[in-house]
Amino acid sequence: MKIAIILGTRPEIIKMSSIIRECERLGLDHYILHTGQHYSFEMDRVFFDELELLAARYNLDVGSGTHGRQIFKLDNQ
């Protein structure tokens, strides 16, 4: 079983960091999927670095915008 940890905003990175560390401590097979809701990858990277988290395996890079615009972008990639 593989655990997907999905996050997309900087507050979610902070909140989920303890869950991610616990998965690592227990040796659970997991990965991070970052939705990329915030448009600044570099700003998010600071949080990953400061919290000593591995980079997200997947980044959807949906950016900021309305729900409809974000879904449209994902459907048309």
Secondary structure as UniProt FT lines:
FT   STRAND          3..7
FT   HELIX           10..26
FT   STRAND          30..34
FT   HELIX           41..50
FT   TURN            51..52
FT   STRAND          58..59
FT   HELIX           67..75
//
